[in-house]
Amino acid sequence: MRLYLVQHGDAVAKDVDPDRPLSDQGRADIQRLAAWLANQHVQVAQILHSGKRRAIETAELLRPLLESPDQIFEGQGLAPNDSPEAFLRQLRDPKKDTLIAGHMPFVARTVSQALTGAPDRQLVEFLPGSVAGLERSDRVTWHLFMFARPEFLHRGGISQTVY
């Protein structure tokens, strides 16, 4: 199973719009990320989001990565401060590649929980529009196989996996 954790794209400030939709830069970053992931032949069975507008918009922009276009859902346990350990326990189907459109600190804590068993040990630094790819070869062991941030993708359209 592969799990792609995407921090939603840059959002407008709360004082501009309390719903915090994606900014123009956030939409552009996620569109660039979607194109890069497609170039890496990423396909997922489902995309889960937190239900917050910026995560929903991020999920929608990543829709081309879906094997079936109607598989975007609001996931449980994806709020910024939810437990990554509880979330990872939910992932029972080892054949169902999944993309999460989520928030900090949840996405970074989930990477740390999966790789070290300690959610508060920061291993990667997410920025809005970043992705981490984790792979589980059995029902327990996770490995990081991909990580990219928007500034990597701005440098001439990277065509190979960024580690």
C-alpha positions in Angstrom: 0.0 0.0 0.0 1.1 3.5 -0.8 0.0 6.5 1.2 0.5 10.0 -0.1 0.2 12.8 2.5 -0.3 16.2 1.0 -0.5 19.4 3.0 -3.2 21.5 1.4 -2.1 24.4 -0.8 -1.5 27.9 0.4 -4.8 29.4 1.7 -6.0 33.0 2.0 -5.8 34.6 5.4 -8.7 34.1 7.8 -9.4 37.8 7.9 -9.8 37.8 4.1 -12.2 34.8 4.1 -13.0 32.8 7.2 -13.5 29.6 5.2 -9.8 29.9 4.0 -10.1 28.8 0.4 -6.9 28.2 -1.6 -5.0 31.3 -2.7 -4.1 31.7 -6.4 -0.6 30.5 -5.4 -2.0 27.6 -3.6 -4.1 26.5 -6.6 -1.0 26.9 -8.9 1.2 24.8 -6.5 -1.3 22.0 -6.2 -1.9 21.9 -10.0 1.9 21.7 -10.5 2.0 18.9 -7.8 -0.8 17.0 -9.5 1.0 17.2 -12.9 4.3 16.1 -11.3 2.6 13.2 -9.5 0.9 12.1 -12.7 4.3 12.2 -14.4 5.5 9.8 -11.7 2.6 7.5 -12.6 0.9 8.0 -9.3 -2.6 6.6 -9.2 -4.7 6.2 -6.1 -7.9 4.3 -5.3 -9.2 7.2 -3.1 -8.5 10.7 -1.9 -9.5 11.6 1.6 -9.8 15.2 3.0 -10.5 16.8 6.3 -13.7 18.6 5.3 -12.1 22.0 5.5 -12.5 24.1 2.4 -8.8 24.3 1.6 -8.4 20.5 1.9 -11.5 19.9 -0.2 -10.1 22.2 -3.0 -6.7 20.5 -2.8 -8.4 17.1 -3.1 -10.4 18.3 -6.1 -7.3 19.5 -7.9 -5.7 16.1 -7.3 -8.7 14.3 -8.8 -6.8 13.3 -12.0 -4.7 10.9 -9.9 -7.8 8.8 -9.1 -8.3 5.4 -10.7 -12.1 6.2 -10.5 -13.0 9.9 -10.5 -15.8 9.6 -7.9 -13.6 8.4 -5.0 -13.1 11.6 -3.0 -14.4 11.4 0.5 -14.3 13.3 3.8 -12.1 11.1 6.0 -12.4 10.6 9.8 -9.5 11.6 12.0 -7.8 14.0 9.6 -8.2 17.2 11.6 -4.9 19.1 12.3 -4.5 17.7 15.8 -6.0 14.3 15.4 -4.0 11.2 16.3 -1.8 9.8 13.5 -1.6 6.5 15.3 -5.4 6.1 15.3 -5.5 7.1 11.6 -2.8 4.6 10.6 -4.6 1.8 12.4 -7.6 2.5 10.1 -5.6 1.7 7.0 -6.4 -2.0 6.8 -6.6 -2.7 3.1 -2.9 -3.1 1.9 -3.9 -2.8 -1.7 -5.8 0.5 -1.6 -3.4 3.3 -2.4 -4.7 6.5 -0.7 -4.0 10.2 -0.9 -4.7 12.4 2.1 -5.3 16.2 1.5 -4.7 17.4 5.1 -3.2 19.9 7.4 -0.2 20.6 9.6 0.7 19.2 12.1 -1.3 16.1 11.2 0.6 15.2 8.0 4.0 15.6 9.5 3.0 13.8 12.6 1.6 10.9 10.5 4.9 10.6 8.6 6.8 10.5 11.9 4.4 8.0 13.5 4.6 5.7 10.5 8.4 5.7 10.3 9.5 5.9 13.9 6.4 5.2 16.1 6.9 8.7 17.6 4.5 11.3 16.2 6.4 14.3 17.6 9.7 13.5 16.1 9.7 15.8 13.0 11.4 14.0 10.1 10.3 16.2 7.1 9.3 19.8 6.9 6.1 20.3 5.1 5.1 23.5 3.5 1.7 24.1 1.9 1.6 22.0 -1.3 4.1 19.4 -0.1 3.8 15.7 -0.5 5.3 12.7 1.3 4.9 9.2 -0.1 4.9 6.3 2.3 4.9 2.6 1.3 3.9 -0.3 3.5 5.4 -3.6 2.4 3.6 -5.6 5.1 0.9 -4.7 7.7 3.4 -3.0 10.0 6.5 -1.5 8.3 6.4 1.8 6.5 9.1 3.4 4.3 9.4 6.9 2.9 9.9 6.7 -0.9 9.0 10.2 -2.0 9.1 13.8 -0.7 8.6 17.0 -2.6 7.9 20.6 -1.7 6.6 23.4 -4.1 10.0 25.0 -4.5 11.4 21.8 -5.8 8.7 21.7 -8.5 9.3 25.4 -9.4 12.8 24.6 -10.5 12.2 23.6 -14.0 9.6 20.9 -13.6 11.4 18.0 -11.9 10.7 14.8 -13.8 12.2 12.3 -11.4 11.2 11.4 -7.9 12.5 13.7 -5.2 13.8 11.9 -2.1 
